[in-house]
Amino acid sequence: MNEANESVLPPFSQSAPLTLGIELEMQIIGGQDYNLIGAAPDLLREMAGRSHPGEVKPEIVDSMIELSTDICLDYNDALAQLRCIRNELVRQADRLGILLSGGGTHPFQHWGQQAIFDAPRFHHLSQLYGYLAKQFTIFGQHVHIGCACPDKALWLLHA
């Protein structure tokens, strides 16, 4: 490996083995027509200062929001954190008259109608990828598993 390639990847972030972290991208949906609506700024404002584990933060379009757990020690810890975050999100969404849905893609939304969330990172991605950035309306789930070293992380990835 030459010196130029070594600087491409950041150093491995070591974690306690088999800890978990979960991220879930949620659809923000209008209660009248069940289409995606750009209510992430409103929902984030309602969530500000609320007590819950993990984080609730914007994603690339303003009809999407991401929730994430803290580092979890096991399945029960992850489930408890997800329930707590979900319950608070649903309470605040109810106050706003909006609905939340997870996973996959929305069945009839049109990507061209989606607005980029107003944050420098997302505007940069929008400039970098053009119309493709608005097509990022795929609502995924990521499960991160802690590994003590890069070799064990690669083994787990391939297992």
PEKA-V228851 format. One record per pair of residues at least 24 apart in sequence whose C-alpha atoms are under 8 Angstrom apart, sorted by the first residue. I is the first residue (numbers start at 1). J is the second residue. Records with the same first field share a line. If there is no record, write none. Layout:
I=J, J
This chain:
12=149, 150
14=146, 147, 148, 149, 150
15=146, 147, 148
16=146, 147, 148
17=145, 146, 147, 148
18=73, 74, 145, 146, 147
19=71, 72, 73, 74, 145, 146, 147
20=71, 72, 73, 74, 75, 78, 143, 144, 145, 146
21=68, 69, 70, 71, 72, 78, 143, 144, 145
22=68, 69, 70, 78, 141, 142, 143, 144
23=66, 67, 68, 69, 141, 142, 143
24=66, 67, 68, 102, 103, 139, 140, 141, 142
25=59, 64, 65, 66, 67, 102, 103, 139, 140, 141
26=64, 65, 66, 67, 100, 101, 102, 103, 139
27=63, 64, 65, 100, 101, 102, 103, 106, 139
28=63, 64, 65, 98, 99, 100, 101
29=63, 98, 99, 100, 101
30=97, 98, 99
31=97, 98, 99
35=106, 108, 109
36=63, 106, 109
37=62, 63
38=62, 63, 64, 114, 115
39=63
40=64, 65
42=96
43=89, 92, 93, 96
46=92
47=88, 89, 92
50=88
52=81, 84, 85, 88
53=81, 84, 85
54=81, 85
58=117
59=117, 122
60=116, 117, 122, 133, 134, 136
61=114, 115, 116, 117, 134, 136, 137
62=114, 115, 116, 117
63=114, 115
64=137, 139
102=139, 140
103=138, 139, 140, 141
104=138, 139, 140
105=137, 138, 139
106=137, 138
111=135, 137
